[in-house]
Amino acid sequence: MNNIFVDANRKQIAGRRRIDFTLRLLFLIATSIGVIALMALLIDIISDGISMLRPELFNNFPSRRASEAGMKSAIVGSLYMLLIMAPLSFLLGVGAAIYLEEYAKKNRITRMIQLNISTLAGVPSIVYGILGLTLFVRELHLGRSLLAGAFTMTLLVLPIIIVSAQEAIRAVPKSRRDASYALGATKWQTVSRSVLPSSISGILTGVILAMSRAIGETAPLVMIGALTFVAFLPTGPMDSFTVMPIQIYNWVSRPQASFQALAASGIIVLLVMLLLMNLSAILLRNKYNKHM
Amino acid sequence: MQTLTKNQTLIEINQLNLFYGAFHALKNVSLRIPEKAITAFIGPSGCGKSTLLRTLNRMNDMIPGTRIEGGIAISGTDIYSGDVDVETLRKKVGMVFQQPNPFPKSIYDNIAYGPRLHGIHDRKKLDEIVETSLRSAVLWEEVKDYLKRSAFSLSGGQQQRLCIARALAVNPDILLMDEATSALDPISTLKIEELAQELKDRYTIVMVTHNMHQAARVSNQTVFFLNGEVVEYDETEKLFSNPTDQRTEDYISGRFG
């Protein structure tokens, strides 16, 4: 009986195996660099900031003395801004995405709008700050208020939300729309009862990730004039305000070592908040994926 | 008006032409489809059988660039004239698709989807519709204890029967089946065929199939399409045993297609 494996090219196979192994190693290194850098950053910040992570951080207003300084006004300011920005950008962003995906004719104008939105998603945030300063602070006379800040941030995250919501809506199979239309559904019935329930987890994930980007933004709010030293809580949308990243920026720029530690502890709070938001995005996705 | 069988004509297609852009997909199609019987559309891929089926509930409206000439009357009403709105038309002309396409919802909510669209929200009434529809689709016994489960937990054949039940839940008169068994295994296919036989006493069924044997087994009338034209239309038995057109004979004897 002939050995059918006799013509195997051992040398060539050994070479292929080597390439396989080398590439595997390279990809592992590429991944590790990212993970290690992130871990190093986290450990560094935690070791710097853990000492200042005390109740005063949450209960006190900023102070000239690091031992008494807290970021109460910044935390509350960030939360208030989130409260205005989240529903506003959800409605506008998802509304625009529904229009573009389900209603708009696929013609040149739609394609141009689409291109513009994608481009806007990449515009540096400081540009939105300048726009907010001109439009909301000056033209609409909102002043350096919470509302002006929230509106500016809404504009900033809108393209991100529109694009991600469009992707989620586009991922709903056509057969699911057909099933709805074939039962006599109108367009809005199909969108609201079939398309949105199928895409809501993707939409919400996009919205939450956009929110967490906004929570970490500093530049546009510096531009429209959020204050760096706020020793009171905003009582209404027209009050002036500060947010966490601005407070951190303010502390980092001070020479004293104790303020550096304070900044690190502020970063920990900000990171925890971002992690919580991302966690809620994951939980939401799982909740709505149950029936998929 | 009489058709081939003793049954009354329900759908009358008159000199229908359909274009997708420049492509002439249906050419001068004239047909009378009798009520409470199964009419099968057969023919090779791209012959226009599915296109014609989708004109009956105006699902073609959603494809941009579609243009229609001629008319389709269902029980005397021209469905393209504006005398009937498209939502009512689709409520009366149900459709089952090639791939089972349940919603990512529970079995119950899948069936209740249609009735809810048309304004039924009373829990008791919905319960009743869900049960009757599932019984009509011979699925009730298999799922009655699992109505809250996801429709995706069902097998492919069960999902397709669920889709039939979902179509029946809005109380249609006509049921369109667009190659409804082509994605299913032989046993599930047989179940759907048996179901169609049962349903034809109450519903007018129009089915597209690329399976000639299925048309021969199930239908009362068969229409043979080729290149967008109706080549031959006859009682199923006659068309398969004694076709008048050479092309029909070539197709059903397996010489092409």
Interface residues (C-beta under 8 A of the other chain):
Chain A: K105 K106 P173 S175 R176 D178 A179 S180 Y181 A182 L183 G184 A185 T186 Q189 R193 S194 P197 S198 K290 H291 M292
Chain B: N57 M59 M62 P64 E87 T88 L89 R90 K91 G94 M95 F97 Q99 N101 P102 F103 P104 K105 S106 Y113 G114 R116 L117 H118 S150 A151 F152 C163 R166 A167 V170
